[in-house]
Structure formats: structure tokens, C-alpha cells
């Protein structure tokens, strides 16, 4: 039968693991949001379409979403992206197409 100390230690271990997972989730969410921003700017699409494109790139390349997001964010600074991600990103953006035209609205 567990003692109070064992139960307390188990509870502390569980809480520490939960804190670690929450910290990782916050970092992951930030990277994904940044990658969506890059896709939005690159493809001139809405944030919802940017999310869809990012998710589809992950699915079609069989690379975890967070890893794809990290590569896309890093590409913004390095200009380097693996060819399979570039090709899939281009395909997905072509499929979803720009939803907004860049530049000022037409004059009446």
C-alpha cells in the first residue's frame, strides 16, 4: 500500500510532467502560428487557408506539423527549405490559390 510520501511524490511527478507538456504546447503553437503567417504572406491567402495549407503539407509529406512549421519559419531567415516541402507547399498554394489580390483596390 502506498504511503502518503509516495502519493505526494507521484503527484509532484505528474504535475511536473503536465507543466513540461504545457510549455512544449505553447512553443509549438507559437511556431505553427508563425508558419501560418509566412504561408499567408507567401501565398496571399487568408489565415484559415494558411492553416489548411500548412496542415496539408504536413499530411502529404508525412512530416509532423510542428516540424514543417519550424522549417517554414526558418526558411524566412535562411532561404533554405527541403525540396519535398517546397514542392508540396507550391502544390497546395496552387490548389487553394490566392484569395486576395495584392495591392490597392481598383479605382471607380
C-alpha angles and dihedrals in degrees: 000000000000119000125228089257092054091049092048092048091048090050092050091049091049093049092048090052091049091051090050091051092048092050090051091049092052092051092045092049091051092051092048091049091050091049091050087054091053091049091048092052094041097046099030089232134137120268090253090055089044089057091048092049092048092049092047093049088054093048096045095047094040089230121134114263094239091052092050089048092051091051093049093048091047090048088063088066103029104032088224123120130159111261094239091056092045092051094046093044090052091048093049093047090048089051095050094034126196111308093194132044114233118235135040121323116267117271118247 
